[in-house]
Amino acid sequence: MNQRLAELLSAEHAKYERVTHAAAVTAQEQAAVSHTSGWSLAKVLIVKERDGYVMAVLPACCALDLNRLKGLIGHGPVRLATVEEIYAAIPDCAPGAIPPFGGLWGLRTFIDRSLLTVGEVTMPAGDPATAIRMPPSELERLARARLGDFAVPETLLPTHTIGR
């Protein structure tokens, strides 16, 4: 588990369960190895915007609609960050294993509302073989995020859409 995340969970007296699983790279693989629905697993994407980077948190089975997220950000062009940019912004986590708490790295966090409608949310904990699971209300409390509607179910997307 990432040290910053462990400190946040302890300091905030968070209600969570630690889940260890086989190492997985993609969000859908993480859902499978942690025995979690793609709707209940939080996928974290880092987005480059005019003033730096933001964190977008959405269900693993969805793709990010950059135009909708841009509307929440409120200015300038947006794009997915490159792997090099992700390492620069979040040096102590592997891409694909970043916890959904952007404040730990000084990033604004945006959470898709659909994640808050499930019974429990499972999310990366900083390394490819560890996750944490908590009630959606706890995710919302700890993330201090802006809520929005920017996730699109992959079944509704043409095959050339970004974020798949």
C-alpha positions, 0 to 999 in steps of 0.5 A: 500500500502506498505510504501517503494513502496509509497515512491518510486512511489512518489520520482520517480514521477511514472505514476500509478493507484491504484486498490483496490479489494477483498483480493486474495492470488494467482496471478490468483485470483488477476487477477480475482478480479482486472479484469485483464488478467493473461498476464497483471498481474505481479506475483512476485516470490522470488528465492534463489540463491548462493549469496542470493535472487533475484526477478523474475517477470512474468505474472500470467498465467505463471510458472517460468522456473528456468533453464532459470532464472539460466542462467540469474543469471549466477551461482550456483543452484537456487530454489524457496524461502520458505515462511520463507525465503520470510518473512526474505528477505521481512518482510513488505509484505505478500507473494503473495503481494510483489511489483515487485521492488526488489531494495526496499529490496536490491534484484536484479530483473529479469522481463520476457520480455512478461510483457513489451508487454501488454498495462498496467501491474497490480502488487501487492502493498504490501497487498492482497487487493491493486494493482497498474497499470502502463504502462510497460515502467514505470515498466521497468524504476522503477524496474531497472531490467534485462530482460529475457525469463523465463516464460512458459505459464501454458497451455504448462506445464506438471502438475508436473512443479514447479511454478504453 
